[in-house]
Amino acid sequence: MGRLAEDLRGCRGAFTMDYDGLPLEVLQPGSGGAELHVIGAEMAAVVREAQQAAQELGLGPLKSLSLRTGGPTLIFQDCGQDYLLVAVVDRASSAVAARRVLAEAARGERASP
């Protein structure tokens, strides 16, 4: 988890959670801002709805979901086994680069800086 946060420019924190929003591991360097486990719990319903909609529309399983807010961008990446890897990155950070790093981490590959 620490390596992931290092590889993500502008990362405010990262965590793994299940689809019910229960955090498994949380890395939140520094202080300030919302607690990551609270974000996970509150956003779990949104992720489940997106997952269900994708299935009902015949789009296949949800792989990744990005939420750009007035503050940070939240990126949810499916890791299999009913877990999500989540990163919270600054608005100025590249969401595309962050999604790539998360996808590599979810596949168990070493993310390159």
Number of C-alpha atoms within 10 A of each C-alpha: 15 12 12 23 22 14 18 27 17 17 21 22 24 26 22 25 23 18 20 16 21 15 20 13 12 17 17 19 12 8 8 8 9 9 12 21 21 13 14 24 16 13 17 20 14 13 21 15 11 16 19 15 15 15 13 11 8 9 10 12 14 17 14 19 16 18 14 14 10 7 12 18 22 26 22 29 24 23 21 11 7 10 20 27 24 25 28 27 24 20 16 11 15 14 21 11 13 24 21 15 21 29 20 16 18 18 12 10 11 13 18 12 10
